[in-house]
Amino acid sequence: MTGRQQIRFACIDSEAAPLFDASRDGGITRTGYEPEVAQLVADELGLELVWHIVPWDEMIPAVQRGEADAVWCGQGIIPSRQEQVDFTRPYAVFDEAVLVRAGDPARSPEDLRGYRVAAIEGSANMRLAETFPGAELVPFGASDDVFADMIEAVRSGEVDAMVDDDLVTVPLGDEPDFDLAFVAPTRNPWGVGVSKENHELLAALDGALAKVIADGRLRAVWEKWLTNLPYPAESLDAGRPS
């Protein structure tokens, strides 16, 4: 990390509370669970945090092109992404959930037969959606605000359901336009994606994450933002997804 003064994390600028809120200044300042944990890690490394805002499907390519140092933005650690970048130890572990319109009777994967089901293209959520028998999959991703696009698609009837991690979908289930169909206990680990050539940065991020997990700082941020989800101590302390 010699000579480095900044660290650039790629992410989208979207309203996906409590994960993150839409920035009021184009991504210079951001609030939510992910930005606050990212700031902890940057502070631990003694670096200025800079957000590199791009559409969802441009985040990993931005890292590969050297426009960002890492992608820190809801990246479930799945094989298709591991082929493109190397991941740190997890900083979060979530289940996945399905959101439908209010009054929809679907409460299981089998109930989604014939439904148009939205998920982010190439995501862990899409991998789960692929297991729903008879569902028509609708990929999202090539936009500046993929979460808002999916939510509006469910609300308008463009799609019948959407899959995302529980921290995003469970709160939406309390809104009058939506119902939470079901939660799938997938224990989906999230990590920071780093260029496969940047072993030094990967090790530095892993070391910083280990410190903020061990001393309770990450847990404090979790309990501040994710009040309805239990802190996954065992999974995060283990350091690698099982």
N, C-alpha and C positions, 0 to 999 in steps of 0.2 A: 504493500500500500504506500510505498515511499513516493513522496511528491504529490500525492493526490490530495485535493482540497474539497472536492465535491463528490457526491454519489448520485447518479441519475437513475431513478426508478420509473419504468414505463407503466402507465395505467390509463384507463379511460376516465373521463370526467362525467359522472352519472349520479343520479339520485338513487342510492341503494342502501339507505339507512337500515341498521346501524353500522353496516360495513364501511360505507363512506357516504358523505353528502356531496351534492353538486357544488363545485367551487364557485365562489362569487367573483373570482379574479383570474379565471382561465387556468386554474390548477396551481397557481403559485402557493396558495394556502388551502389546505384540505383538512376536513375533520372526519372522525369516525374511527372505528377499531383499527382498520389497516393503516391509515396514515399515522395514527398515534404509535402503533408498534414499530412502524418503519422509522419514525423519528427517534424512538428509543435506541434502535440499532445504529442509526446514523450518529447519534450522540455518543454511543459507546465507542464507535470507531473514530470519533473526533472529526467528522466530516459534515459539510453542509448538505442537506437533503434538497434535491431538485427533482420535481416531477416532470416527466416527459409524457405529455398527454397525446394519445393517439387512439384511433378506433380499436376495438377489441382484437380484430384479426391482424392488426399491425404490431401488436406488443412484442411477441417473440421475434418477428422479423426485425424490429427496431434494435433488439439486443444483438441479433446475429450480424446486423450491419454496423454495429458499434455506435449507434445513435443514442442508446441507453446502456447503462451498465448491467441492469438486471430488470426483470419484470416482477413487480410486486403488486398483484392485482387479481386476487381470487383464483389462483392457479392450483387446481387440484393436481396432485402428483400422479399422473397416469402415463402409461407407456408411450402413447403418441407424442406427448410433450417431452418425455425423457429422451426421445430420439433427437430432439431439437436443441434442448438446453439441459444443463445439470441443475439439480435442485438441492437447496439447503435442507437441513432438518425442518420438520414442520413447525409453524408458529400458530397453527389452528387446526382443529379437526371438527368436521361438521357432518351431520346426517343430511339427507336430501329429502325434499318434499314436493308434492304436486298441488298446484293451485288451480281452482276452477271458478267459474262464475257462481255467484250466490244462487242457491236453490238447486244446483246441479247435484244429482244423487250419487255420483261416482265416489267410492270410498276404498277402492282397491285397484291394483293393476289390471285385473280382469275386466273391471268396469270401463276401462278406457278403450275397449275394442271399437274401432271406427272413429275414434276421436282424433282430431288434429292436435298434436302435442308439440309445443314449442320448447326448445332448449338451445343453449349456445352451441354453435357448431364446433365439433372437436373437443367438447368438454366432458368431464366426468358425468355431468347431468345428462348429456346426450347418450353416453354409454348406458346409463340407467334406463333412459327412455327406450332404447333399442330392445330392452327386455320385455316391454309391455306388449302382450299378444294382440295383434291386429290393429295397433295404433298407427296412424299416419304421422310421421315425424316431420316437423317444420323447423329447419335450422335458422338461427339468427346469429349475427355477428358482424356484418360489414356495415356498421353504423357508428355514430359518435356516442349514442346512448342506448346500448343494447338492452339494458334492464327496463328502461321506460318503454322501449318499443315492444318488448314481450308483454309487459303488464297491460299496455294499451290494447295489444292484440287480443288478449284474453277478455278484457272489458268490452271491446267492440264486437266480439264474436268472430274475428278473423281466425282465431284458433280457439279450441275448446279447453285447453289446459296448458300449463307451463311447468317445467321442472327446474328447480334451482336448489341451492343449499338452504337449510332450514332457517338460518339467520335472516335471510331475505324473505322467504315465503311465509314463514309462520306469522310474523307481524301483519302481513297483508291479509291473512285469513280472518283477521278481526275487523277488516274494513267492510262496509255494507255491500260493496260490489262483488265481494269474493267469498269463497269458502275454501278451507284447507281440506283437500280430499284425503290425503294420508301422508305419513312420514315414513321413509324407508331408512332403516338403521344401517347405513352404509359406512359410517365412520370415515369420511372422505378427508384425507390430510391435505393441507395447503402448504406450499413452500415458495421460496423465492427462486426464480429461474435465472441462471447465469450462463453466459457463453461457455461452451465446452472447452474453449482454449484458456479461460480465465480461472485457473486453479487457485491463484492467490486470493482473488476476490471471494471465491466460494468458501475457502477456508476462513477468511476474515469474517464473513457473514455468519457462518456456522458458529464461530467462536463467540461473536457478539450475541447471537440468539441464545447460545448456551448460558451466557452470563445473565441475561435478562429473564430467562426462565428460572434459573437456579435461585436468584435472589428475590423472586416474587414480583418483579416489576411488570412482567408480561401478564401475570395473573391479575394484578391490580387494574390494568387496562381492560382486560377481558371483563372483569366484574363491573367496571364502569359502563361499558357499552353494551355488553351482551347479558343483560340482567335476567333474561328468561332462559338462558342456556347454562347448564353446569360446566364448570371449567374442566377440560379433559386432562387432568394432571398426569395420569398414568401414561397416556399416549405422548404428551409433550415431553415428559421427563425421559422417556425412552430414547428420544432423539431421532429415531427413524420410524417411518410408518411400518406397521406390521403387515 
